[in-house]
Structures are given as C-alpha cells and as structure tokens.
Amino acid sequence: MTSNYKKIFTGDSLKAKLLVARLHEIGIEAVVKDEAESARLAGFASSMLGQVDVYVHKDEEEKALTVIY
C-alpha cells in the first residue's frame, strides 16, 4: 500500500503542535498521528506517551521541511 503522505517529524506533542501551527500559516495542512492518545481512547495503555508523528502530503514535503530547518 502506498501513501501520499510523508513523515516529517517525530517528537513531543508540544513541539508537534507548534510545527503544525507554523505549517498552517504557510498553507500546509498536516496530519498528526498520536499513538498514545489513540490507545487511551480505545482503553489501552501505551509506552509512547507524548511522542507523535507529523505527516504532510508528499507534494508539500519540500516546502514543509523549510519550516523545520
């Protein structure tokens, strides 16, 4: 299965929220994958507390990386 999204960040949720806000300012909608929150909502425990992944559409990856670096 191929995906049209590329992971550009893995780290704590606060930094991810700041990154997503900066991406939104330049017109990029990011997808945040939070395994710990998903597990909590499903009634399970997770050892990945606070770690989230941020994805952007692969066509916007290069533009998005300028926000990070």
Phi and psi in radians as a Rosetta constraint file:
Dihedral C 1 N 2 CA 2 C 2 CIRCULARHARMONIC -1.737 0.35
Dihedral N 2 CA 2 C 2 N 3 CIRCULARHARMONIC 2.635 0.35
Dihedral C 2 N 3 CA 3 C 3 CIRCULARHARMONIC -2.069 0.35
Dihedral N 3 CA 3 C 3 N 4 CIRCULARHARMONIC 2.581 0.35
Dihedral C 3 N 4 CA 4 C 4 CIRCULARHARMONIC -1.610 0.35
Dihedral N 4 CA 4 C 4 N 5 CIRCULARHARMONIC 0.151 0.35
Dihedral C 4 N 5 CA 5 C 5 CIRCULARHARMONIC -2.065 0.35
Dihedral N 5 CA 5 C 5 N 6 CIRCULARHARMONIC 2.571 0.35
Dihedral C 5 N 6 CA 6 C 6 CIRCULARHARMONIC -2.140 0.35
Dihedral N 6 CA 6 C 6 N 7 CIRCULARHARMONIC 2.388 0.35
Dihedral C 6 N 7 CA 7 C 7 CIRCULARHARMONIC -1.337 0.35
Dihedral N 7 CA 7 C 7 N 8 CIRCULARHARMONIC 2.249 0.35
Dihedral C 7 N 8 CA 8 C 8 CIRCULARHARMONIC -2.027 0.35
Dihedral N 8 CA 8 C 8 N 9 CIRCULARHARMONIC -0.178 0.35
Dihedral C 8 N 9 CA 9 C 9 CIRCULARHARMONIC -2.727 0.35
Dihedral N 9 CA 9 C 9 N 10 CIRCULARHARMONIC 2.453 0.35
Dihedral C 9 N 10 CA 10 C 10 CIRCULARHARMONIC -2.363 0.35
Dihedral N 10 CA 10 C 10 N 11 CIRCULARHARMONIC 2.204 0.35
Dihedral C 10 N 11 CA 11 C 11 CIRCULARHARMONIC 3.063 0.35
Dihedral N 11 CA 11 C 11 N 12 CIRCULARHARMONIC -2.824 0.35
Dihedral C 11 N 12 CA 12 C 12 CIRCULARHARMONIC -1.267 0.35
Dihedral N 12 CA 12 C 12 N 13 CIRCULARHARMONIC 2.721 0.35
Dihedral C 12 N 13 CA 13 C 13 CIRCULARHARMONIC -1.155 0.35
Dihedral N 13 CA 13 C 13 N 14 CIRCULARHARMONIC -0.555 0.35
Dihedral C 13 N 14 CA 14 C 14 CIRCULARHARMONIC -1.122 0.35
Dihedral N 14 CA 14 C 14 N 15 CIRCULARHARMONIC -0.829 0.35
Dihedral C 14 N 15 CA 15 C 15 CIRCULARHARMONIC -1.107 0.35
Dihedral N 15 CA 15 C 15 N 16 CIRCULARHARMONIC -0.652 0.35
Dihedral C 15 N 16 CA 16 C 16 CIRCULARHARMONIC -1.104 0.35
Dihedral N 16 CA 16 C 16 N 17 CIRCULARHARMONIC -0.739 0.35
Dihedral C 16 N 17 CA 17 C 17 CIRCULARHARMONIC -1.098 0.35
Dihedral N 17 CA 17 C 17 N 18 CIRCULARHARMONIC -0.711 0.35
Dihedral C 17 N 18 CA 18 C 18 CIRCULARHARMONIC -1.118 0.35
Dihedral N 18 CA 18 C 18 N 19 CIRCULARHARMONIC -0.737 0.35
Dihedral C 18 N 19 CA 19 C 19 CIRCULARHARMONIC -1.092 0.35
Dihedral N 19 CA 19 C 19 N 20 CIRCULARHARMONIC -0.806 0.35
Dihedral C 19 N 20 CA 20 C 20 CIRCULARHARMONIC -1.058 0.35
Dihedral N 20 CA 20 C 20 N 21 CIRCULARHARMONIC -0.695 0.35
Dihedral C 20 N 21 CA 21 C 21 CIRCULARHARMONIC -1.115 0.35
Dihedral N 21 CA 21 C 21 N 22 CIRCULARHARMONIC -0.736 0.35
Dihedral C 21 N 22 CA 22 C 22 CIRCULARHARMONIC -1.171 0.35
Dihedral N 22 CA 22 C 22 N 23 CIRCULARHARMONIC -0.661 0.35
Dihedral C 22 N 23 CA 23 C 23 CIRCULARHARMONIC -1.132 0.35
Dihedral N 23 CA 23 C 23 N 24 CIRCULARHARMONIC -0.720 0.35
Dihedral C 23 N 24 CA 24 C 24 CIRCULARHARMONIC -1.061 0.35
Dihedral N 24 CA 24 C 24 N 25 CIRCULARHARMONIC -0.647 0.35
Dihedral C 24 N 25 CA 25 C 25 CIRCULARHARMONIC -1.070 0.35
Dihedral N 25 CA 25 C 25 N 26 CIRCULARHARMONIC -0.514 0.35
Dihedral C 25 N 26 CA 26 C 26 CIRCULARHARMONIC -1.785 0.35
Dihedral N 26 CA 26 C 26 N 27 CIRCULARHARMONIC 0.244 0.35
Dihedral C 26 N 27 CA 27 C 27 CIRCULARHARMONIC 1.541 0.35
Dihedral N 27 CA 27 C 27 N 28 CIRCULARHARMONIC 0.322 0.35
Dihedral C 27 N 28 CA 28 C 28 CIRCULARHARMONIC -1.915 0.35
Dihedral N 28 CA 28 C 28 N 29 CIRCULARHARMONIC 2.179 0.35
Dihedral C 28 N 29 CA 29 C 29 CIRCULARHARMONIC -1.621 0.35
Dihedral N 29 CA 29 C 29 N 30 CIRCULARHARMONIC 2.091 0.35
Dihedral C 29 N 30 CA 30 C 30 CIRCULARHARMONIC -1.752 0.35
Dihedral N 30 CA 30 C 30 N 31 CIRCULARHARMONIC 2.742 0.35
Dihedral C 30 N 31 CA 31 C 31 CIRCULARHARMONIC -1.963 0.35
Dihedral N 31 CA 31 C 31 N 32 CIRCULARHARMONIC 2.242 0.35
Dihedral C 31 N 32 CA 32 C 32 CIRCULARHARMONIC -1.866 0.35
Dihedral N 32 CA 32 C 32 N 33 CIRCULARHARMONIC 2.223 0.35
Dihedral C 32 N 33 CA 33 C 33 CIRCULARHARMONIC -1.933 0.35
Dihedral N 33 CA 33 C 33 N 34 CIRCULARHARMONIC 1.987 0.35
Dihedral C 33 N 34 CA 34 C 34 CIRCULARHARMONIC -2.066 0.35
Dihedral N 34 CA 34 C 34 N 35 CIRCULARHARMONIC 1.648 0.35
Dihedral C 34 N 35 CA 35 C 35 CIRCULARHARMONIC -1.070 0.35
Dihedral N 35 CA 35 C 35 N 36 CIRCULARHARMONIC -0.688 0.35
Dihedral C 35 N 36 CA 36 C 36 CIRCULARHARMONIC -1.125 0.35
Dihedral N 36 CA 36 C 36 N 37 CIRCULARHARMONIC -0.766 0.35
Dihedral C 36 N 37 CA 37 C 37 CIRCULARHARMONIC -1.176 0.35
Dihedral N 37 CA 37 C 37 N 38 CIRCULARHARMONIC -0.687 0.35
Dihedral C 37 N 38 CA 38 C 38 CIRCULARHARMONIC -1.092 0.35
Dihedral N 38 CA 38 C 38 N 39 CIRCULARHARMONIC -0.742 0.35
Dihedral C 38 N 39 CA 39 C 39 CIRCULARHARMONIC -1.149 0.35
Dihedral N 39 CA 39 C 39 N 40 CIRCULARHARMONIC -0.734 0.35
Dihedral C 39 N 40 CA 40 C 40 CIRCULARHARMONIC -1.077 0.35
Dihedral N 40 CA 40 C 40 N 41 CIRCULARHARMONIC -0.771 0.35
Dihedral C 40 N 41 CA 41 C 41 CIRCULARHARMONIC -1.137 0.35
Dihedral N 41 CA 41 C 41 N 42 CIRCULARHARMONIC -0.494 0.35
Dihedral C 41 N 42 CA 42 C 42 CIRCULARHARMONIC -1.518 0.35
Dihedral N 42 CA 42 C 42 N 43 CIRCULARHARMONIC -0.080 0.35
Dihedral C 42 N 43 CA 43 C 43 CIRCULARHARMONIC 1.607 0.35
Dihedral N 43 CA 43 C 43 N 44 CIRCULARHARMONIC 0.307 0.35
Dihedral C 43 N 44 CA 44 C 44 CIRCULARHARMONIC -1.983 0.35
Dihedral N 44 CA 44 C 44 N 45 CIRCULARHARMONIC 2.857 0.35
Dihedral C 44 N 45 CA 45 C 45 CIRCULARHARMONIC -1.682 0.35
Dihedral N 45 CA 45 C 45 N 46 CIRCULARHARMONIC 2.749 0.35
Dihedral C 45 N 46 CA 46 C 46 CIRCULARHARMONIC -2.446 0.35
Dihedral N 46 CA 46 C 46 N 47 CIRCULARHARMONIC 2.527 0.35
Dihedral C 46 N 47 CA 47 C 47 CIRCULARHARMONIC -1.613 0.35
Dihedral N 47 CA 47 C 47 N 48 CIRCULARHARMONIC 0.020 0.35
Dihedral C 47 N 48 CA 48 C 48 CIRCULARHARMONIC -1.777 0.35
Dihedral N 48 CA 48 C 48 N 49 CIRCULARHARMONIC 0.696 0.35
Dihedral C 48 N 49 CA 49 C 49 CIRCULARHARMONIC -1.026 0.35
Dihedral N 49 CA 49 C 49 N 50 CIRCULARHARMONIC 2.237 0.35
Dihedral C 49 N 50 CA 50 C 50 CIRCULARHARMONIC 1.467 0.35
Dihedral N 50 CA 50 C 50 N 51 CIRCULARHARMONIC -0.181 0.35
Dihedral C 50 N 51 CA 51 C 51 CIRCULARHARMONIC -1.612 0.35
Dihedral N 51 CA 51 C 51 N 52 CIRCULARHARMONIC 2.163 0.35
Dihedral C 51 N 52 CA 52 C 52 CIRCULARHARMONIC -2.283 0.35
Dihedral N 52 CA 52 C 52 N 53 CIRCULARHARMONIC 2.790 0.35
Dihedral C 52 N 53 CA 53 C 53 CIRCULARHARMONIC -1.980 0.35
Dihedral N 53 CA 53 C 53 N 54 CIRCULARHARMONIC 2.511 0.35
Dihedral C 53 N 54 CA 54 C 54 CIRCULARHARMONIC -2.060 0.35
Dihedral N 54 CA 54 C 54 N 55 CIRCULARHARMONIC 2.249 0.35
Dihedral C 54 N 55 CA 55 C 55 CIRCULARHARMONIC -2.079 0.35
Dihedral N 55 CA 55 C 55 N 56 CIRCULARHARMONIC 2.593 0.35
Dihedral C 55 N 56 CA 56 C 56 CIRCULARHARMONIC -2.304 0.35
Dihedral N 56 CA 56 C 56 N 57 CIRCULARHARMONIC 2.809 0.35
Dihedral C 56 N 57 CA 57 C 57 CIRCULARHARMONIC -1.079 0.35
Dihedral N 57 CA 57 C 57 N 58 CIRCULARHARMONIC 2.430 0.35
Dihedral C 57 N 58 CA 58 C 58 CIRCULARHARMONIC -1.041 0.35
Dihedral N 58 CA 58 C 58 N 59 CIRCULARHARMONIC -0.448 0.35
Dihedral C 58 N 59 CA 59 C 59 CIRCULARHARMONIC -1.245 0.35
Dihedral N 59 CA 59 C 59 N 60 CIRCULARHARMONIC -0.311 0.35
Dihedral C 59 N 60 CA 60 C 60 CIRCULARHARMONIC -1.898 0.35
Dihedral N 60 CA 60 C 60 N 61 CIRCULARHARMONIC 0.090 0.35
Dihedral C 60 N 61 CA 61 C 61 CIRCULARHARMONIC -1.011 0.35
Dihedral N 61 CA 61 C 61 N 62 CIRCULARHARMONIC -0.850 0.35
Dihedral C 61 N 62 CA 62 C 62 CIRCULARHARMONIC -1.057 0.35
Dihedral N 62 CA 62 C 62 N 63 CIRCULARHARMONIC -0.774 0.35
Dihedral C 62 N 63 CA 63 C 63 CIRCULARHARMONIC -1.129 0.35
Dihedral N 63 CA 63 C 63 N 64 CIRCULARHARMONIC -0.699 0.35
Dihedral C 63 N 64 CA 64 C 64 CIRCULARHARMONIC -1.152 0.35
Dihedral N 64 CA 64 C 64 N 65 CIRCULARHARMONIC -0.659 0.35
Dihedral C 64 N 65 CA 65 C 65 CIRCULARHARMONIC -1.139 0.35
Dihedral N 65 CA 65 C 65 N 66 CIRCULARHARMONIC -0.409 0.35
Dihedral C 65 N 66 CA 66 C 66 CIRCULARHARMONIC -1.184 0.35
Dihedral N 66 CA 66 C 66 N 67 CIRCULARHARMONIC -0.433 0.35
Dihedral C 66 N 67 CA 67 C 67 CIRCULARHARMONIC -1.291 0.35
Dihedral N 67 CA 67 C 67 N 68 CIRCULARHARMONIC -0.585 0.35
Dihedral C 67 N 68 CA 68 C 68 CIRCULARHARMONIC -1.360 0.35
Dihedral N 68 CA 68 C 68 N 69 CIRCULARHARMONIC -0.760 0.35
